[in-house]
Amino acid sequence: MQIKTKGIILKELANGDEDKLLTILTEDRGVIYAYAKGAKRFKNQLAASTSLFCYSSMVLFFNRDKYSLDHADGIAFFLGIRQSMEKLALASYFAEVTAVVGPKENDGGHFLKLLLNSLSFLQDDRISLRLCKSVFELRALSMAGFMPDLVACAGCGRFEGEQMAFYPDEGLLYCKNCWGKHPGTPVLLTRGALAAMRHIIYAPMEKLFSFTIGPESIRCLNDATERFLQSQTERSYQSLEFFHSVLSLL
């Protein structure tokens, strides 16, 4: 069966001397794994369009529960990301997270739009690295069914207080009067970080990146979203460790 869709390469692995095994986020079928015959050959039509982060119009062939990539016309290559080690590290993290939490064999249009927007903002320096990271982490988790409850304090129902705390393991919010009665290690949120988290979860996609917060709130937000992602997916990410190692050298 032939399938026409759009997709972005999340991972490329050598499969023998000439072929590749690709992890692709597609518009119609979510995250899939596909073979690309001859894609390692420099003059092969698939060589450029099967590189990491390449977004293409694709023709796939599906047979016996396996996909093969027959044709791809590149739409966007995000070459600017490759010119910065920190951007490349963060984009690789986005790809790894998408491969883990993205929809499998299901509509991946919303995830594809989130990833493309995140890579575009990252490439064009329209948002700081850490803020872009938090936006992607929290929105991706929310879309994958891990949306935290940030409407109000889980203990007393207060919408906002002098100090609010976020518990990554549960995805719950507690005010200063209630968190002392609750076990666990929370992230104490600034007002800016809490407002940002609520915006990331509830804002329409076209306004997702349309906010600013101060450096202290960004650090707080980063801690909250990173811990939340690792807790909910119950795993670590090599690309995240690499991103942190790169930032430590700057």
Secondary structure, 3 states (H helix, E strand, C coil): CEEEEEEEEEEEEEECCCEEEEEEEECCCEEEEEEECCCCCCCCCCCHHHCCCCEEEEEEEEECCEEEEEEEEEEECCHHHHHCHHHHHHHHHHHHHHHHHCCECCCCHHHHHHHHHHHHHHHCCCCCHHHHHHHHHHHHHHHHHHCCECCCCCCCCCCCCCCEEEECCCCEEEECCCHHHCCCCCEEECHHHHHHHHHHHHCCHHHCCCCCCCHHHHHHHHHHHHHHHHHHHCCCCHHHHHHHHHHHCC
